[in-house]
Amino acid sequence: MEFKGALTENYILQTLITQFEVFPRYWSQNNPPYKVDFLIQRENDIFPVEVKAETNISSRSLHKFKELFPEEIKLRIRFSLENLKLDNDLLNIPLFMADQTNRLIQLALEQQIE
């Protein structure tokens, strides 16, 4: 399907808008090119978000964003077809659980503290 990525990003955006007070933003840099699909703000924290509609879930941009802002980023978020999983500071949320993002972020942050 030609527009699968765009449709999936739109689906995720619609779920994020209803859960967070601040409208999600987009981040990119040009040289070399990196882009993060969304930046969401939860209280005083910023979380970079990557949306993957395919089975390839690697994300240079999420890694680069964390590299550029190591002290500011507590958690990176990826939406994909994979199962729910917290891997260090990377939270993978299955696409069908997107409406639970705020709650899952809270649980992941609590897990990091323990």
N, C-alpha and C positions, 0 to 999 in steps of 0.2 A: 504494500500500500504506500503510495507516494507521500502522503501527508501524515503518516503515522506519528512522527516526532512532533510536529506542530499540534496535532490533535491531542496528544498526550500531555504536552506542555500546557495547553489551554485547560484541559481537565484539571491538572494539578493547580494551576493558577486560580481557577474558580473555587477549589476547596480551600486554598490558603487564604483567599480574600475573606472568607467567612469566619476564619479562626483567629486572625491577628488584626490588631487595631491599625497598624501601619501597612499601607499598600506595598506588596512585594516589589523590589527593585531588580534591575538587571546590572551586571558588572562585566566589563571587558577591558582588555588591554591589547594594544596593537603590535608591539614589537618585543618578543614574538607574540603571535595571537593566542589569547586565552579568553574564554567567556564562561561565566557562571550564569545558569538559567535564571535563578532568583536569589535575592538576598532577603531574608525575612528577619524582622525585629520582634523579639519577645522580651518584654521588659527592657532592660538595658543591654541585652545581648543581640549580636548579629550572627545569623547562621547562613552559610552559603548552601544553596540547593542545586542539585543536578538532577535532571529528569532523563531517564533512559527508557525508550520504548522497545528497544531490541534486546537481545541476549548479551551483547557486548556491553559490559558495565564499567569498563576502565574509564577513568576520568583524570586526565592530566590537569584540567582546570581546577578541580577541587583541591588537588594536591598543591598546585601552584598558589592558590589563594591562601591556603594554610601556611605555606612557606613565606609568603609576603606579609602575613599578619598573624604570626604565631601566638602572640600574647592575647590577642583580641578574640580568637576563635576557640570556643570551648567544644564545639561539635559541628561536624559537617554532615549534611543530609543528602542522601541519594534515594530517589524513587525509581523502582525498577520492577521487573518481573520476579526477582529473587525473593526469598523469604525474609521475614523480619529478623534483623541481626544487628548487634552493636559490636563493632570491631574497633577497639580503642576509641578514637574520636569520630568514627564514621558510622552513622546510623543509616542502615538500609531499610526503607519502608516499602512494602509491597504496594503497587499502584492502588489496589482495591482498599487499602487502609489509609488512604490520603486524608480522609475526613477525621482521622484520629491523630494528626500530626502534632498538634499542640500537646496533647496528653503524652504521646510517645517521646517527645523531646523532654518533657518533665521527668519521665521515668528514666530516660537515658542519662540525664544530668545527675539524678539521684544515684544511679548505678556507678557513675564515675567517682562519686564521693566516697563510696564504700570501699 
